[in-house]
Amino acid sequence: MAEQLDELIGFLESPRSDVREVAVGYLSGFSSPASENFQSLVTRADKLVPKLLVIAHEAPMAANSALSILINMTTEAKVCNCFADDEYLSMVIRLIVSSTCIVADLAAMLLSNLTKAESVCRILSLLKNPTSLDICNSPLALDQLTDVFVKGMDKKYNKNAHYGYLASVFADITNYPYGRRYFLSESIYDGKLPITKIMVFSEYPEVIRRGGVDSTMKNVCFDKENHKLILDPHKTNMLPYILLPLCGPEEYETEDMDLMPEEVQLLGDEKSRESDPRLRATLLEAVNLLCSTYDGREFLRAKKVYPILRELHKSESDETCSDLCYRAVQLLLGNESNETKTDGNDKPDADTFEEI
């Protein structure tokens, strides 16, 4: 079988497009992780990756097969590391940012696999790509991906793509300081913080898009020195987009509601909470991270986040979410000492914790 596989891989470089299409179609049958031949493909990743990337830019049927193989293969971490290369990543990104590419979503899915590898994230954070009239006037690949993610909602940029998987890319890259730095820094081409462009999707109907956005918002909250920026209503204003999915139809005391962010006031009887407990947990983790600094706690207190968490806790059925909600409330209700006011890493006095 090994000889047959090597012969088949050789046909991927045939000068005839019909032969390449047939060969890649046959190979796709071996690429399922459940296939007995899957590991044979993985061991040949160095040979396969460049050939398949070329075919991914050819006729739609062959491109579909090539990307499907790469998506399956990149479930293995060692294959992802093969893409830690400027040229290979650029080939993937060019497919994604094209407004006419039929396989743009498959390419975005591939990139969401690749960014599970830190080596790929690091290169992506600095990668430059040819500019296009269809998207932002920036050579930075992350700028282009962010722009396509926003413009591509509901197939508005490319009729063949939703671009939801790019949210997973953003979540992956913000696991690292350089990724968080990108999303919390003004873009050179428009002066906006990239996080402000994507956070508005925290209640988007499609779970992959909003889930990746939720994780990205949580990840940037690990940058404690930027909590003031993250919470600044005039610069980032991220708090409402963390809270909105956690809000239900409850009515609050007027004196509390008047101090809440405007976006979470008077939501109405039709308002429902995030249905996925994993995403509620992600958002509550973001709240807890913001509570890890004195500035964060004070801002959340001033914006009456406690009543929102109190009502959430009453209806919460998931144990993890309930625990996260309880922890955040204790941090908000705890008394501050001189140490916690001057050292953002210290927490309020546990002896002052109260029941919700």
C-alpha positions in Angstrom: 0.0 0.0 0.0 2.9 2.4 0.7 4.1 2.1 -2.8 0.6 2.7 -4.2 0.3 5.8 -1.9 3.6 7.2 -3.1 2.6 6.7 -6.7 -0.7 8.4 -6.1 1.1 11.4 -4.4 3.3 11.6 -7.5 0.3 12.1 -9.7 -0.5 15.3 -7.8 2.2 17.0 -9.8 1.0 15.7 -13.2 1.0 18.4 -15.9 -2.6 17.3 -16.7 -5.3 18.9 -14.5 -7.7 15.9 -14.9 -5.1 13.5 -13.6 -4.4 15.8 -10.6 -8.1 16.0 -9.9 -8.5 12.2 -10.0 -5.5 11.6 -7.8 -6.5 14.1 -5.1 -10.0 12.6 -5.2 -8.6 9.1 -4.5 -6.4 10.5 -1.7 -9.3 12.1 0.0 -10.7 8.6 0.6 -7.6 7.8 2.7 -7.7 11.0 4.7 -10.4 10.2 7.3 -8.7 9.9 10.7 -10.6 6.6 11.1 -9.0 5.2 8.0 -6.3 2.6 8.4 -4.2 4.6 5.9 -4.5 7.9 7.7 -1.2 7.7 9.6 0.5 6.8 6.3 -0.7 10.2 5.0 0.4 11.9 8.1 4.0 10.5 7.8 4.1 11.9 4.3 2.9 15.4 5.3 6.2 17.1 4.2 5.5 15.9 0.7 1.8 16.3 0.6 1.3 19.8 2.1 2.9 21.8 -0.7 1.3 19.7 -3.4 -2.1 19.9 -1.9 -1.8 23.7 -1.3 -1.1 24.2 -5.0 -4.2 22.1 -6.0 -6.3 24.1 -3.5 -5.9 27.0 -5.8 -7.1 25.1 -8.9 -10.6 23.9 -10.1 -13.3 23.8 -7.4 -13.7 20.0 -7.2 -10.0 19.4 -6.9 -9.6 22.3 -4.5 -12.4 20.9 -2.3 -10.7 17.5 -2.1 -7.3 19.0 -1.4 -8.5 21.2 1.5 -10.6 18.3 2.9 -7.5 16.2 3.1 -5.5 19.0 4.8 -8.3 19.6 7.3 -8.3 16.0 8.3 -4.5 15.8 8.4 -4.2 18.9 10.6 -6.1 17.2 13.4 -2.5 15.9 14.1 -0.4 18.6 15.7 2.8 17.6 13.9 1.1 18.3 10.5 0.1 21.7 11.7 3.7 22.5 12.4 4.5 21.8 8.7 2.5 25.1 8.0 4.8 27.2 10.1 6.0 28.8 6.9 5.2 32.3 5.5 4.5 31.0 2.0 2.2 28.1 3.0 0.2 30.4 5.4 -0.1 33.0 2.7 -1.5 30.4 0.3 -4.2 29.6 2.8 -5.0 33.2 3.5 -5.3 34.2 -0.1 -8.1 31.6 -0.5 -9.9 33.0 2.6 -9.8 36.7 1.6 -10.9 36.2 -2.0 -14.4 37.4 -2.5 -15.0 34.8 -5.2 -13.3 31.7 -3.8 -15.7 28.8 -3.6 -13.6 27.0 -1.0 -13.0 30.0 1.3 -14.8 28.5 4.2 -12.8 25.3 3.9 -9.7 27.3 4.0 -10.9 29.1 7.1 -11.6 25.8 8.7 -8.1 24.7 7.8 -6.6 27.8 9.4 -8.7 27.2 12.5 -6.9 23.8 12.8 -3.5 25.3 12.1 -3.7 27.9 14.8 -3.9 25.2 17.4 -0.1 25.2 16.9 1.8 28.1 18.6 4.4 28.0 15.8 1.7 28.9 13.3 0.1 31.6 15.5 3.5 33.3 15.9 4.1 33.5 12.2 0.5 34.6 11.5 0.8 37.5 14.0 3.5 39.1 11.7 2.5 37.8 8.3 1.9 40.2 5.5 -0.3 39.4 2.5 -0.9 41.2 -0.8 -3.6 43.9 -0.4 -7.0 43.7 -2.2 -9.5 46.3 -3.3 -12.2 44.2 -1.7 -10.9 44.4 1.8 -9.0 46.7 4.1 -6.0 48.6 2.8 -3.6 46.8 5.0 -0.9 44.2 4.2 -1.2 42.7 7.6 -2.8 39.2 7.3 -4.6 39.6 10.7 -6.1 42.9 9.5 -7.4 41.2 6.4 -8.8 38.3 8.3 -10.6 40.5 10.8 -12.1 42.6 8.0 -13.3 39.6 6.1 -14.8 38.1 9.3 -16.8 41.3 9.8 -17.8 41.9 6.1 -18.4 38.2 5.5 -21.3 37.8 7.9 -24.3 36.1 6.2 -22.4 35.7 3.0 -22.3 39.4 2.4 -18.7 39.4 1.1 -18.4 36.0 -0.6 -21.6 34.2 -1.5 -19.8 30.9 -0.8 -18.6 31.6 2.7 -19.8 32.5 6.2 -16.2 32.9 7.7 -17.4 31.8 11.1 -14.3 29.6 11.6 -12.1 32.7 11.7 -13.5 33.3 15.2 -11.7 30.2 16.3 -8.5 31.6 14.8 -8.9 34.8 16.8 -9.5 32.7 19.9 -6.4 30.7 19.3 -4.0 33.5 18.6 -5.2 35.5 21.7 -3.9 32.6 23.9 -0.6 34.4 23.4 0.6 37.9 24.4 1.3 39.0 20.8 -2.3 38.0 19.8 -3.8 39.9 22.6 -1.6 42.9 21.8 -2.9 42.9 18.3 -6.6 42.9 19.3 -6.1 45.7 21.9 -4.0 48.0 19.6 -5.3 50.5 17.1 -5.1 49.3 13.5 -2.8 51.5 11.5 -5.3 51.6 8.5 -8.4 52.8 10.4 -7.4 53.6 14.0 -9.8 51.1 15.5 -9.1 48.3 18.0 -9.7 45.0 16.3 -11.5 43.6 19.4 -14.2 46.3 18.9 -14.9 44.9 15.4 -15.6 41.4 16.4 -17.1 41.7 19.9 -20.4 42.7 18.5 -21.0 39.1 17.4 -21.3 37.8 21.0 -25.0 37.1 20.4 -24.8 36.0 16.8 -27.1 33.0 16.1 -24.4 30.8 14.7 -22.5 29.1 17.6 -19.0 28.8 16.0 -18.9 32.6 15.3 -20.1 33.7 18.7 -18.2 31.0 20.5 -14.9 32.1 19.1 -15.7 35.7 19.8 -16.6 34.9 23.4 -13.3 33.1 23.8 -11.4 36.0 22.2 -13.0 38.5 24.6 -12.1 36.2 27.6 -8.5 35.8 26.4 -7.8 39.6 26.1 -9.0 39.9 29.7 -5.9 38.0 30.7 -4.0 41.3 30.0 -4.6 42.8 33.5 -2.6 45.9 32.6 -5.2 46.6 29.9 -8.3 46.3 32.0 -8.9 50.0 32.0 -8.7 50.1 28.2 -11.0 47.0 27.9 -13.6 48.6 30.1 -13.3 52.2 28.8 -16.8 53.1 27.4 -15.2 55.5 24.9 -12.4 53.3 23.6 -13.3 49.6 23.8 -16.6 49.3 25.7 -16.3 45.5 25.8 -18.3 44.9 29.1 -21.8 45.2 27.5 -20.9 42.4 25.0 -19.8 40.1 27.8 -22.9 40.8 29.8 -25.6 40.8 27.1 -25.5 37.0 26.5 -25.7 36.5 30.3 -28.8 38.7 30.6 -32.4 37.5 30.6 -35.7 39.3 30.6 -35.6 40.3 34.3 -36.4 43.8 35.4 -34.1 45.6 37.8 -34.6 48.3 40.4 -34.5 51.7 38.6 -31.5 52.9 40.6 -29.5 49.8 39.6 -30.6 49.8 35.9 -29.8 53.5 35.4 -26.2 52.7 36.2 -25.9 49.7 34.0 -24.4 49.9 30.6 -27.0 51.3 28.2 -26.8 48.3 26.0 -28.1 46.0 28.8 -31.0 48.2 29.9 -34.6 47.6 29.1 -34.0 44.4 27.1 -37.6 43.3 27.1 -39.6 40.1 27.7 -38.2 38.4 24.7 -34.6 38.5 25.9 -33.0 35.1 26.4 -29.6 34.0 27.8 -26.9 32.2 26.0 -28.2 28.6 25.6 -24.8 26.9 25.6 -23.4 26.4 29.1 -19.8 26.3 27.8 -20.2 29.7 26.3 -21.8 31.1 29.5 -18.9 29.7 31.4 -16.4 31.4 29.0 -18.2 34.8 29.5 -18.2 34.3 33.3 -14.5 33.5 33.2 -14.1 36.9 31.5 -16.0 38.5 34.3 -13.8 36.8 36.9 -10.7 37.9 35.0 -11.9 41.5 35.1 -12.5 41.1 38.8 -8.9 40.2 39.3 -7.8 43.8 39.3 -9.0 46.6 41.6 -9.8 48.9 38.7 -11.9 46.1 37.1 -13.8 45.4 40.3 -14.5 49.0 40.9 -15.8 49.5 37.3 -18.0 46.4 37.5 -19.4 47.6 40.8 -20.1 51.1 39.4 -21.9 49.5 36.4 -24.1 47.3 38.7 -22.9 44.0 37.4 -23.8 42.3 40.7 -27.6 42.4 40.1 -27.1 40.8 36.6 -25.0 38.0 38.1 -27.5 37.6 41.0 -30.4 37.0 38.5 -28.2 34.7 36.4 -27.3 32.7 39.4 -31.0 32.2 40.3 -31.7 30.6 36.9 -28.4 28.8 36.3 -28.6 25.0 36.1 -25.0 24.3 35.1 -22.7 23.7 38.1 -19.6 25.1 36.5 -21.4 28.3 35.5 -23.0 28.5 38.9 -19.6 28.3 40.6 -18.1 30.9 38.3 -21.0 33.2 39.0 -20.6 32.8 42.7 -16.9 33.5 42.6 -17.4 36.7 40.7 -20.1 37.9 43.1 -17.8 37.3 46.1 -15.1 39.3 44.5 -17.5 42.2 43.8 -19.1 42.1 47.3 -15.8 41.6 49.2 -14.3 44.5 51.2 -11.2 46.1 49.7 -8.1 46.5 51.9 -5.2 48.9 51.2 -3.3 46.0 49.7 -6.1 45.1 47.2 -6.5 48.7 46.2 -2.8 49.1 45.3 -2.0 45.6 44.1 -4.3 44.5 41.3 -3.3 40.9 41.8 -4.7 40.7 45.3 -8.4 39.9 46.0 -10.8 41.3 48.5 -10.9 39.9 52.0 -12.5 36.4 51.9 -14.0 37.0 55.4 -16.4 39.5 53.9 -17.9 37.2 51.3 -21.6 37.0 51.3 -24.4 34.8 50.0 -25.8 35.8 46.6 
